[in-house]
Amino acid sequence: MPAMMTAPQQTRVPIPQPPRAITTKDCSYLKDALSWQLLAFKKLHFFAQQATDPEVKQALEKAGQMHQRHYQKLLTHLQVNNAAVMASIPQIQAQAQQQQNQAQ
């Protein structure tokens, strides 16, 4: 039986700020993340309204507010002029010019 090899541990450094341009795949991920955060917020808000224990109610409201903040943070990442950013990237400009030249 071959010995199992484990992958070396990789340390991931968080990205200090989101990329300037948003790809189609990024947009899909953000859309999913927004949906999850909104659903979590709505559920926790509903459960907090149903709770009778003040400590439970407060904990649910606090968790819901966290998801609401995450939702708002994700929205700020979507407030970019993607077309302008993509046009400012030299590699993309060169490819676009090549495609236009081929089409003519």
TIVO-76920 format. One line per field, with one value per residue: residue in three letters; x, z, y of N, C-alpha, C, CB in turn; residue number from 0. Coordinates in Angstrom, 3 decimals. Glycine has a CB too. Example, Ala and Ser with C-alpha at 12.3 -4.5 7.8 and 13.67 -1.06 7.14 Angstrom:
rest	c(ALA|SER)
n.c1	c(13.190|12.850)
n.c3	c(7.800|7.080)
n.c2	c(-5.690|-2.250)
ca.c1	c(12.300|13.670)
ca.c3	c(7.800|7.140)
ca.c2	c(-4.500|-1.060)
c.c1	c(13.200|12.900)
c.c3	c(7.800|7.870)
c.c2	c(-3.300|0.030)
cb.c1	c(11.308|14.084)
cb.c3	c(9.046|5.725)
cb.c2	c(-4.473|-0.598)
nr	c(0|1)
% end
This chain:
rest	c(MET|PRO|ALA|MET|MET|THR|ALA|PRO|GLN|GLN|THR|ARG|VAL|PRO|ILE|PRO|GLN|PRO|PRO|ARG|ALA|ILE|THR|THR|LYS|ASP|CYS|SER|TYR|LEU|LYS|ASP|ALA|LEU|SER|TRP|GLN|LEU|LEU|ALA|PHE|LYS|LYS|LEU|HIS|PHE|PHE|ALA|GLN|GLN|ALA|THR|ASP|PRO|GLU|VAL|LYS|GLN|ALA|LEU|GLU|LYS|ALA|GLY|GLN|MET|HIS|GLN|ARG|HIS|TYR|GLN|LYS|LEU|LEU|THR|HIS|LEU|GLN|VAL|ASN|ASN|ALA|ALA|VAL|MET|ALA|SER|ILE|PRO|GLN|ILE|GLN|ALA|GLN|ALA|GLN|GLN|GLN|GLN|ASN|GLN|ALA|GLN)
n.c1	c(0.831|0.672|2.267|0.507|0.648|0.894|-0.168|1.939|1.572|0.059|0.430|-1.933|-2.060|-4.088|-5.812|-5.197|-6.960|-9.816|-9.619|-9.117|-10.693|-13.623|-14.178|-16.263|-16.581|-15.843|-17.966|-20.099|-19.405|-19.559|-22.246|-23.429|-22.376|-23.538|-26.228|-26.174|-25.397|-27.527|-29.702|-28.953|-28.996|-31.759|-32.970|-31.878|-32.842|-35.590|-35.695|-34.789|-36.918|-38.785|-37.748|-37.897|-36.263|-34.197|-31.355|-30.824|-32.226|-30.746|-28.252|-28.926|-29.729|-27.316|-25.712|-27.153|-26.809|-24.095|-24.041|-25.461|-23.692|-21.606|-22.885|-23.311|-20.633|-19.768|-21.350|-20.131|-17.811|-18.732|-19.229|-17.872|-16.560|-16.468|-16.009|-14.421|-12.150|-11.260|-10.627|-8.434|-6.389|-3.449|-2.849|-5.360|-6.326|-4.635|-5.326|-8.009|-7.716|-6.413|-8.440|-10.342|-8.987|-8.786|-11.417|-12.003)
n.c3	c(0.000|-0.943|0.685|2.187|1.071|2.341|1.594|1.702|4.261|3.452|3.882|3.787|2.724|3.432|0.953|0.693|-0.426|-2.615|-6.025|-8.831|-11.082|-11.875|-12.578|-14.586|-13.246|-10.642|-10.158|-10.066|-7.758|-5.850|-6.040|-5.077|-2.458|-1.485|-1.500|0.413|2.735|3.000|3.339|5.742|7.464|7.333|8.397|10.999|12.009|11.970|13.781|16.084|16.606|17.396|19.681|23.234|25.423|26.670|26.439|24.434|22.364|22.061|21.297|18.844|17.397|17.328|15.819|13.430|12.730|12.183|9.823|8.210|8.088|6.693|4.265|3.398|3.117|1.043|-0.993|-1.336|-2.638|-5.125|-6.269|-8.588|-11.583|-13.838|-16.613|-17.195|-15.663|-16.806|-19.339|-18.770|-18.350|-19.747|-21.134|-21.709|-23.349|-25.580|-26.494|-27.171|-29.257|-31.125|-31.668|-32.821|-35.095|-36.461|-36.993|-38.892)
n.c2	c(-1.167|2.182|4.905|7.587|10.871|14.099|17.389|20.266|22.721|25.729|29.120|31.599|34.819|37.510|39.429|42.829|44.690|44.618|43.328|45.585|45.204|43.292|40.010|37.827|35.427|36.189|37.910|36.101|34.657|36.712|37.349|34.988|35.020|37.372|36.596|34.526|35.926|37.735|35.979|34.710|36.924|37.613|35.287|35.185|37.590|37.061|34.874|36.171|37.860|36.008|34.935|34.546|34.697|37.164|37.201|35.333|36.492|38.881|37.809|36.609|38.870|40.268|38.517|38.600|41.293|41.255|39.726|41.462|43.629|42.376|41.905|44.557|45.322|43.662|44.733|47.223|46.485|45.966|48.350|49.578|50.991|48.895|48.665|50.884|50.328|47.938|48.873|50.376|48.647|47.615|45.131|44.051|46.056|45.810|43.261|43.710|45.541|43.947|42.076|43.765|44.603|42.176|41.695|43.566)
ca.c1	c(0.000|1.522|2.111|-0.256|1.429|0.066|0.292|2.512|0.677|0.285|-0.136|-2.590|-2.040|-5.306|-5.636|-5.518|-8.118|-10.302|-9.031|-9.743|-11.691|-14.384|-14.422|-17.578|-16.537|-15.890|-19.329|-20.926|-19.071|-20.100|-23.704|-23.726|-22.050|-24.583|-27.443|-25.992|-25.405|-28.884|-30.531|-28.571|-29.519|-33.217|-33.321|-31.534|-33.783|-36.860|-35.554|-34.678|-38.274|-39.526|-37.115|-38.455|-35.142|-33.494|-29.967|-30.876|-32.669|-29.615|-27.234|-29.422|-29.666|-25.902|-25.269|-27.819|-26.144|-22.813|-24.312|-25.866|-22.450|-20.895|-23.639|-22.993|-19.230|-19.731|-21.932|-19.158|-16.851|-19.367|-19.412|-16.738|-16.857|-15.690|-15.604|-13.308|-10.981|-10.785|-10.038|-7.158|-5.389|-2.797|-2.963|-6.725|-6.438|-3.940|-6.148|-9.203|-7.314|-6.152|-9.740|-10.974|-8.251|-9.134|-12.821|-12.096)
ca.c3	c(0.000|-0.965|1.810|1.834|1.178|2.653|0.985|2.698|4.714|2.802|4.621|2.880|3.150|2.919|-0.009|1.423|-1.035|-3.734|-7.307|-9.467|-12.046|-11.419|-13.673|-14.566|-12.176|-9.392|-10.010|-9.628|-6.357|-5.039|-6.041|-4.126|-1.102|-1.104|-1.210|1.684|3.825|3.143|3.907|7.154|8.180|7.431|9.323|12.367|12.398|12.249|15.019|17.198|16.901|18.016|20.948|24.450|26.336|26.228|26.057|23.133|21.424|21.827|20.543|17.474|16.756|17.108|14.682|12.253|12.378|11.585|8.434|7.508|7.808|5.633|3.040|2.994|2.703|-0.296|-1.930|-1.639|-3.597|-6.442|-6.744|-9.411|-12.999|-14.351|-17.996|-17.162|-15.118|-17.804|-20.432|-18.328|-18.236|-21.060|-21.796|-22.204|-24.466|-26.729|-27.003|-27.783|-30.527|-32.036|-32.080|-33.712|-36.356|-37.122|-37.434|-40.037)
ca.c2	c(0.000|3.377|5.838|8.791|12.087|15.263|18.628|21.189|23.777|27.008|30.249|32.527|36.207|38.150|40.512|44.057|45.333|43.812|43.704|46.746|44.739|42.129|39.081|37.193|34.424|36.956|38.414|34.969|34.391|37.802|37.207|33.905|35.479|38.325|35.821|33.813|36.896|38.264|34.920|34.551|38.096|37.506|34.204|35.576|38.636|36.376|34.109|37.118|38.332|34.912|34.556|35.133|34.919|38.379|36.920|34.661|37.529|39.771|37.064|36.468|40.192|40.573|37.696|39.148|42.554|40.904|39.339|42.673|44.370|41.651|42.172|45.927|45.356|43.066|45.700|48.276|45.937|45.939|49.721|49.975|51.129|47.788|48.921|51.836|49.643|46.988|49.657|50.943|47.586|47.571|43.824|43.940|46.995|45.243|42.156|44.280|46.122|42.826|41.527|44.738|44.549|40.923|41.785|44.486)
c.c1	c(0.889|1.231|1.372|0.620|0.479|0.676|0.885|1.508|1.050|-0.340|-0.693|-2.587|-3.292|-4.965|-6.058|-6.714|-8.563|-9.630|-9.791|-10.847|-12.369|-14.662|-15.830|-17.650|-16.592|-17.310|-20.267|-20.676|-19.674|-21.619|-24.130|-23.498|-23.092|-25.863|-27.335|-26.056|-26.811|-29.812|-30.225|-29.120|-31.023|-33.637|-33.047|-32.459|-35.135|-36.781|-35.457|-36.052|-39.075|-38.997|-37.771|-37.365|-34.346|-32.050|-29.904|-31.249|-31.507|-28.530|-27.644|-29.364|-28.232|-25.370|-25.895|-27.177|-24.787|-23.016|-24.745|-24.638|-21.668|-21.561|-23.293|-21.555|-19.086|-20.294|-20.933|-18.126|-17.429|-19.538|-18.159|-17.235|-15.975|-15.192|-14.401|-12.032|-10.395|-10.113|-8.676|-6.053|-4.757|-2.974|-4.351|-6.911|-5.800|-4.755|-7.387|-8.868|-7.045|-7.461|-10.446|-10.302|-8.597|-10.540|-12.951|-11.600)
c.c3	c(0.000|0.230|1.327|2.050|1.470|2.001|2.053|3.030|4.012|3.652|3.599|3.487|2.586|1.947|0.682|0.865|-2.233|-5.034|-7.942|-10.435|-11.504|-12.633|-13.552|-13.434|-10.801|-9.110|-9.527|-8.154|-5.439|-4.938|-5.057|-2.696|-0.604|-0.723|0.139|2.856|4.068|3.775|5.395|7.981|8.387|8.432|10.767|12.880|12.770|13.583|16.233|17.584|17.637|19.406|22.123|25.480|25.831|25.785|24.686|22.054|21.054|20.994|19.076|16.721|16.423|15.900|13.380|11.784|11.728|10.104|7.606|7.156|6.676|4.279|2.511|2.485|1.298|-1.335|-2.295|-2.651|-5.010|-7.033|-7.462|-10.844|-13.708|-15.770|-18.035|-16.655|-16.155|-18.969|-20.055|-18.205|-19.615|-21.803|-22.409|-23.411|-25.724|-27.342|-27.711|-29.140|-31.559|-32.543|-33.050|-35.085|-37.155|-37.675|-38.678|-41.271)
c.c2	c(1.248|4.281|7.083|10.013|13.242|16.496|19.538|22.286|25.079|28.095|31.222|33.914|36.867|39.270|41.803|44.810|44.505|44.223|44.863|46.332|43.490|41.244|38.512|36.170|35.100|37.426|37.305|34.644|35.449|37.717|36.115|34.362|36.476|37.588|35.121|34.773|37.437|37.229|34.721|35.706|37.968|36.435|34.606|36.670|38.009|35.625|35.026|37.646|37.263|34.553|35.276|35.431|36.125|38.135|36.257|35.672|38.446|39.071|36.898|37.794|40.575|39.795|38.209|40.435|42.303|40.541|40.544|43.522|43.707|41.899|43.569|46.038|44.769|44.022|46.790|47.785|45.915|47.335|50.206|50.150|50.111|48.047|49.862|51.170|48.692|47.726|50.209|49.898|47.376|46.249|43.661|44.858|46.415|44.109|42.683|44.875|45.032|42.241|42.460|44.714|43.286|40.976|42.659|43.885)
cb.c1	c(-0.953|1.319|3.501|-1.566|2.252|-0.068|-0.862|3.839|0.742|-0.294|0.936|-4.026|-0.732|-6.155|-6.467|-4.333|-7.793|-11.820|-9.013|-8.694|-11.042|-15.724|-13.371|-17.878|-15.257|-14.932|-19.834|-20.641|-17.549|-19.691|-24.219|-22.861|-20.647|-24.860|-27.701|-24.657|-24.443|-29.434|-30.314|-27.029|-29.197|-33.816|-32.541|-30.084|-33.956|-37.214|-34.325|-33.743|-38.996|-39.476|-35.609|-39.502|-34.228|-33.498|-29.289|-31.893|-33.829|-29.032|-26.996|-30.854|-30.292|-25.071|-25.641|-29.278|-25.971|-22.153|-25.394|-26.859|-21.572|-20.856|-25.169|-23.209|-18.341|-20.510|-23.192|-18.455|-16.433|-20.714|-19.753|-15.577|-16.604|-16.511|-16.776|-13.660|-11.349|-11.953|-10.964|-7.340|-6.029|-1.339|-2.681|-7.744|-5.781|-2.548|-6.557|-9.824|-6.075|-5.317|-10.630|-10.906|-6.743|-8.995|-13.708|-11.354)
cb.c3	c(1.210|-2.274|2.421|2.674|-0.118|4.192|0.246|2.178|6.259|1.363|5.547|2.568|2.677|4.075|-1.328|1.425|-1.459|-3.866|-8.256|-10.203|-13.430|-10.707|-13.680|-15.923|-12.297|-9.457|-11.344|-10.497|-6.170|-5.624|-7.467|-4.424|-1.069|-2.254|-2.318|1.697|3.521|1.779|3.140|7.303|7.408|6.064|8.977|12.437|11.249|11.100|14.947|16.831|15.605|17.124|20.913|25.053|26.443|27.339|27.107|23.153|22.029|23.168|21.184|17.481|17.663|18.371|14.908|12.542|13.623|12.359|8.380|8.368|9.078|5.941|3.298|4.167|3.710|-0.320|-1.334|-0.353|-3.180|-6.350|-5.573|-9.336|-13.524|-14.314|-18.803|-16.276|-13.834|-18.318|-20.824|-17.002|-17.694|-20.897|-20.794|-21.091|-24.109|-26.323|-25.859|-26.872|-30.345|-31.336|-30.856|-33.103|-36.088|-36.162|-36.304|-39.787)
cb.c2	c(-0.012|4.154|6.223|8.898|12.344|15.463|19.337|21.813|23.941|27.022|30.942|32.074|36.943|38.699|40.263|44.961|46.798|43.937|42.506|47.573|44.454|42.558|37.945|36.519|33.559|38.164|38.997|33.729|34.337|39.154|36.881|32.670|36.118|39.317|34.786|33.060|38.047|38.701|33.606|34.472|39.394|37.199|32.928|36.046|39.672|35.394|33.209|38.288|38.734|33.691|34.869|34.198|33.638|39.391|36.024|33.483|38.353|40.255|35.680|35.935|41.259|40.240|36.201|39.386|43.432|39.725|38.249|43.486|44.458|40.134|42.048|46.888|44.579|41.749|46.328|48.747|44.525|45.258|50.660|48.920|52.609|46.525|49.519|53.039|48.874|46.116|50.802|51.637|46.251|47.842|42.675|44.288|48.338|44.740|41.215|45.347|46.999|41.734|41.276|46.159|44.605|39.753|42.347|45.732)
nr	c(0|1|2|3|4|5|6|7|8|9|10|11|12|13|14|15|16|17|18|19|20|21|22|23|24|25|26|27|28|29|30|31|32|33|34|35|36|37|38|39|40|41|42|43|44|45|46|47|48|49|50|51|52|53|54|55|56|57|58|59|60|61|62|63|64|65|66|67|68|69|70|71|72|73|74|75|76|77|78|79|80|81|82|83|84|85|86|87|88|89|90|91|92|93|94|95|96|97|98|99|100|101|102|103)
% end
